[in-house]
């Protein structure tokens, strides 16, 4: 029997692999552009409080089993948590793409 953490990790890996190919199933392009356009400096992103918030929000997102549960969770987030999650998500996607690119050479 596969445990819940392994299942959640597999779901997250599937989302990241789709995102690495440009398919962002959790975020619409307009929201992504808006959040990323507003970022001029990542210094605020790396404070302990922000990283803890991102970790909590990401953990809760990953724990949602279905796409609809994930979407409902995202829609219920306050603006700051949503923006931090989008930023964190795309940092992860970017690092995943970079790591996979380096492994292929």
N, C-alpha and C positions, 0 to 999 in steps of 0.2 A: 504494500500500500504506500502510495506517495504521500509524503506529509505536506501540510499546508504551505510551509515556507518554500519547499521545492516547487510546488505548483505556482505560487505567486511569483517566484523568481523566473520560472519558465514563461509566464504571461508577460512579465516586464521585458524579458529578452526578446520576445516576439514583437512587442510594441517598438522596442528600440531598433530591431532589424528593419521593420517597416519604415520607421522614421528615417533611418539611415538611407533608405531608398527614396525619400521625399514624400512618403505617405504618412501623414500625421492624422491618425484616426481620432485622437482625443481633442485636438485643437484645430479650430478653423483658421484658415490663412489670414483672415482679417485680424483675429485676436493675436495671433503670433506676431504679425507685422507691427501691430500697435504696441505690444509689450516690448518687443525688441527694439523698436524705434525710440522708445522713451529712455532706453538705457544709454547713458553717456559714459558711465564709469562703474566698474564692478567692485570698487572698494567697499561700498555698503553691503554688498552681497556676502562678503566673507566674515562678517561679524559673528560672534558666537550665537547671539540671539537669532539672527537670520538663518544661520545654518541649522540651528535646532528647529526652527519653525519649518524650514524646508524638509528636514528629515521627518518630522511628524506628519506633515501633509503628504509627502511622498509615500511614507509607510502606510498611511490610511488609504491612499489611492490604490496602491498595489494590493492591499487586502480585499478590495472590492472584487467580487467574482465575475460579474458580467459587465459588458460594455455599458449597458443602461445604468447600472449602479455607479460605474465610474463617471459617466456623464452627469448624473444627478449630483454626485459628490462635487464635481468641478463647478457646477452651476451654483451650488450652495456656498462656495468659498467666498470669503470677503476679498475685495479687490487686491489688497497687498499680498495675501496668501496665494491667490491665483497667479499674480504676476511673478512672484518668487518661484512658484512651481514651474511655470513656463520657462523661466530663465534657467533653473536647475535642470529641467528636462533637456533643454537644448544644449547645455554644457555637457551633459552625459552623452547625448547623441553625437555631438561634435567629437568628443574624446573617443567614443566607440568607432566612429568613422576613421579617425586618425590612427587608432591602434590597429584596426583591420587593414588599413592602407599600408602601414609600416610592415605588418606581417606578410603581406603579399609580395613584398620586394625582397 
